[in-house]
Amino acid sequence: MGTILSVKNLNVFYGAIHAISNISFKVDEGEIVTLIGANGAGKSTTLNTISGLLRSKGGDISFLGESISKTSPNKIVEKGLVMVPEGRRIFLGLTVEENLEMGAYTRPKSEINGSMERVYELFPRLRERRTQIGGTLSGGEQQMLAMGRALMARPKLIMLDEPSMGLAPLLVDLIFEIIKDLHNAGSTILLVEQNAQAALSIADRAYVLETGKIVKTGAGSELINDPAIKKAYLGA
């Protein structure tokens, strides 16, 4: 399997604050890779920089063998790299179907119906609520909609930023089952998640971020049993 995303020696600043310090990692085709760490570790900053919403002050981001460090966010989406942002950020005043259509703005109109049918197969609840206003959906349904909207762009890599945030435990389990379903259906996924137990349980590989630096990496199955990781992130 080839490398889809390569991040090398990335540095990001907020003013004088060195938020991301010289980190390097990769995502290979067909993998679920997760970034775990405490609040403020730099996880979301990393995803926002990859997606072009923030600019790095050093290093390089390569997607499908091409540098995207200076590429605009809309062009990055067109290349097939799509992010589901923290907090879902759906269009609250639009229907479910209209939200999904917004996710397909980079696709030819002839492909929209096929993409929407695929989303409805993955998320039957969205089909049931396709005429419902997005702002009236539950938190779990809004997360499904945000993920479905991203899939409408037919991404080669989907980045998920804290998909379980603010959800009840039963819904967290459901969202992670859906992530596994996406992976089984062929999606390559970069997952940022504060729920380290859930993230490591489904990840092929993981990177641990602390104060903007990668301090440990390994297979998800290894790190979930690592005593230091258990103590720091798994409450054990």
C-alpha positions as CSV (number, residue, x, y, z in Angstrom):
1,M,0.0,0.0,0.0
2,G,1.3,3.4,-0.9
3,T,1.5,6.5,1.4
4,I,-1.4,8.8,0.9
5,L,-0.4,11.5,3.4
6,S,3.1,12.4,4.5
7,V,3.8,15.1,7.1
8,K,7.5,16.0,7.6
9,N,9.1,18.3,10.2
10,L,5.9,20.3,10.6
11,N,6.0,23.5,12.7
12,V,3.0,25.7,13.5
13,F,2.9,28.9,15.6
14,Y,0.1,30.9,17.1
15,G,1.9,34.2,17.4
16,A,4.8,33.4,19.7
17,I,3.4,30.1,20.8
18,H,5.1,27.1,19.2
19,A,1.9,24.9,18.9
20,I,3.4,22.1,16.7
21,S,7.1,21.3,17.0
22,N,8.8,19.4,14.2
23,I,6.4,16.5,13.9
24,S,6.5,13.8,11.2
25,F,4.0,11.1,10.5
26,K,2.3,9.3,7.6
27,V,-0.9,7.6,6.6
28,D,-0.9,4.7,4.1
29,E,-3.7,3.7,1.9
30,G,-6.4,1.7,3.6
31,E,-5.3,2.5,7.2
32,I,-6.9,4.1,10.2
33,V,-4.3,6.2,11.8
34,T,-5.1,8.1,15.0
35,L,-3.5,11.0,16.8
36,I,-4.2,10.9,20.6
37,G,-3.3,13.3,23.3
38,A,-4.7,15.6,26.0
39,N,-6.5,18.9,25.3
40,G,-4.1,21.4,23.9
41,A,-1.6,18.8,22.7
42,G,-2.0,20.0,19.1
43,K,-4.2,17.4,17.6
44,S,-6.8,19.7,16.0
45,T,-4.1,22.2,15.0
46,T,-2.4,19.4,13.0
47,L,-5.6,18.6,11.1
48,N,-6.4,22.3,10.5
49,T,-2.9,22.8,9.0
50,I,-3.1,19.7,6.8
51,S,-6.5,20.9,5.5
52,G,-5.1,24.4,4.7
53,L,-7.0,26.3,7.3
54,L,-3.7,27.1,9.1
55,R,-0.3,27.7,7.6
56,S,2.9,26.1,8.8
57,K,6.1,27.9,9.4
58,G,8.3,25.0,8.4
59,G,8.2,21.5,7.1
60,D,6.1,20.0,4.4
61,I,2.7,18.2,3.9
62,S,2.5,15.9,0.9
63,F,-0.8,14.3,-0.3
64,L,-0.6,11.6,-3.0
65,G,3.0,12.6,-3.6
66,E,2.3,16.3,-4.1
67,S,3.1,19.1,-1.7
68,I,-0.1,20.8,-0.4
69,S,1.6,23.1,2.2
70,K,0.6,26.2,0.2
71,T,-2.6,24.9,-1.4
72,S,-5.9,26.6,-0.6
73,P,-8.5,24.6,1.4
74,N,-10.9,24.3,-1.5
75,K,-8.2,22.9,-3.8
76,I,-7.2,20.4,-1.1
77,V,-10.8,19.2,-0.9
78,E,-10.8,18.9,-4.7
79,K,-7.7,16.7,-4.5
80,G,-9.6,14.3,-2.3
81,L,-8.6,15.2,1.3
82,V,-11.7,16.1,3.3
83,M,-12.1,16.9,7.0
84,V,-15.1,16.4,9.3
85,P,-14.4,19.3,11.8
86,E,-14.7,19.3,15.5
87,G,-18.2,20.3,16.6
88,R,-19.7,19.0,13.3
89,R,-20.3,22.4,11.7
90,I,-23.3,21.3,9.7
91,F,-25.6,23.9,8.0
92,L,-28.2,24.2,10.7
93,G,-30.8,25.9,8.6
94,L,-30.6,23.4,5.7
95,T,-32.2,20.0,5.4
96,V,-30.3,16.8,5.6
97,E,-30.3,16.4,1.9
98,E,-29.3,20.0,1.2
99,N,-26.4,19.5,3.7
100,L,-25.3,16.4,1.8
101,E,-25.5,18.3,-1.6
102,M,-23.2,21.0,-0.2
103,G,-20.6,18.3,0.4
104,A,-20.6,17.5,-3.3
105,Y,-19.8,20.9,-4.6
106,T,-16.5,19.7,-6.1
107,R,-18.2,16.8,-7.9
108,P,-20.0,16.7,-11.3
109,K,-23.7,16.9,-10.9
110,S,-24.1,13.5,-12.7
111,E,-22.3,11.8,-9.7
112,I,-24.3,13.4,-6.9
113,N,-27.2,10.9,-6.8
114,G,-24.9,7.9,-6.7
115,S,-22.9,9.4,-3.9
116,M,-26.0,10.3,-1.9
117,E,-27.3,6.7,-2.2
118,R,-24.0,5.4,-0.9
119,V,-24.3,7.8,2.1
120,Y,-27.9,6.7,2.8
121,E,-26.8,3.0,2.7
122,L,-24.1,3.8,5.3
123,F,-26.4,6.0,7.4
124,P,-30.0,4.8,7.1
125,R,-31.1,7.3,9.7
126,L,-30.2,10.1,7.4
127,R,-32.4,8.7,4.7
128,E,-35.3,8.7,7.2
129,R,-34.6,12.3,8.0
130,R,-33.6,13.6,4.6
131,T,-36.2,16.4,4.6
132,Q,-35.6,17.4,8.3
133,I,-33.7,20.6,9.1
134,G,-30.2,19.9,10.3
135,G,-30.5,22.0,13.4
136,T,-33.3,19.8,14.7
137,L,-31.2,16.6,14.6
138,S,-29.7,15.0,17.7
139,G,-26.0,15.3,18.3
140,G,-25.4,11.8,17.1
141,E,-27.4,12.4,13.9
142,Q,-25.6,15.7,13.3
143,Q,-22.3,13.8,13.5
144,M,-23.6,11.2,11.0
145,L,-24.6,14.1,8.7
146,A,-21.2,15.7,9.0
147,M,-19.5,12.4,8.1
148,G,-22.0,11.8,5.3
149,R,-21.4,15.3,3.9
150,A,-17.6,14.6,3.8
151,L,-18.2,11.4,2.0
152,M,-20.2,13.2,-0.7
153,A,-16.8,14.6,-1.9
154,R,-15.6,11.0,-2.6
155,P,-12.5,11.6,-0.5
156,K,-9.3,9.6,-0.9
157,L,-8.5,10.4,2.8
158,I,-11.1,11.5,5.4
159,M,-9.9,13.3,8.5
160,L,-12.2,13.1,11.6
161,D,-11.7,15.7,14.3
162,E,-13.1,14.5,17.7
163,P,-16.1,12.7,16.3
164,S,-17.2,11.5,19.7
165,M,-17.1,14.9,21.5
166,G,-20.2,15.7,23.4
167,L,-22.0,12.4,22.7
168,A,-23.5,10.0,25.1
169,P,-21.6,6.7,25.6
170,L,-24.1,4.7,23.5
171,L,-23.7,7.2,20.7
172,V,-19.9,7.1,21.0
173,D,-20.1,3.3,20.4
174,L,-22.3,3.8,17.4
175,I,-20.0,6.5,15.9
176,F,-17.0,4.2,16.2
177,E,-18.9,1.3,14.7
178,I,-19.7,3.7,11.7
179,I,-16.0,4.6,11.5
180,K,-15.2,0.9,11.3
181,D,-17.8,0.5,8.6
182,L,-16.3,3.4,6.6
183,H,-12.9,1.7,6.8
184,N,-14.3,-1.7,5.8
185,A,-15.9,0.0,2.8
186,G,-12.5,1.2,1.7
187,S,-12.0,4.6,3.4
188,T,-8.6,5.7,4.5
189,I,-9.0,7.6,7.8
190,L,-6.9,10.0,9.9
191,L,-8.6,10.2,13.3
192,V,-8.1,12.8,16.0
193,E,-9.8,11.7,19.2
194,Q,-9.6,12.4,22.9
195,N,-11.2,9.1,23.7
196,A,-7.9,7.2,23.5
197,Q,-9.5,3.8,24.4
198,A,-12.0,3.9,21.5
199,A,-9.5,5.4,19.0
200,L,-6.7,2.9,19.8
201,S,-9.2,0.0,19.6
202,I,-9.8,0.6,15.9
203,A,-6.5,2.1,14.7
204,D,-3.9,0.3,12.7
205,R,-1.3,2.8,13.9
206,A,-1.2,5.6,16.4
207,Y,0.8,8.7,17.3
208,V,0.8,10.2,20.8
209,L,1.0,14.0,20.9
210,E,2.2,16.0,24.0
211,T,2.5,19.8,23.8
212,G,3.0,19.8,20.1
213,K,5.5,16.9,19.9
214,I,5.1,13.3,19.0
215,V,6.3,11.3,22.0
216,K,5.4,7.8,21.0
217,T,4.1,5.8,18.0
218,G,3.1,2.2,17.4
219,A,0.3,-0.1,16.4
220,G,-3.0,0.7,18.1
221,S,-3.1,-2.8,19.6
222,E,0.4,-2.2,21.1
223,L,-0.3,1.2,22.6
224,I,-3.7,0.3,24.1
225,N,-1.7,-2.2,26.3
226,D,1.3,0.1,27.0
227,P,1.5,0.8,30.7
228,A,2.5,4.5,30.2
229,I,-0.4,5.1,27.8
230,K,-2.8,3.3,30.1
231,K,-1.8,5.5,33.0
232,A,-1.8,8.8,31.0
233,Y,-4.9,8.4,28.8
234,L,-6.9,5.3,29.6
235,G,-7.5,5.8,33.3
236,A,-5.7,2.6,34.3
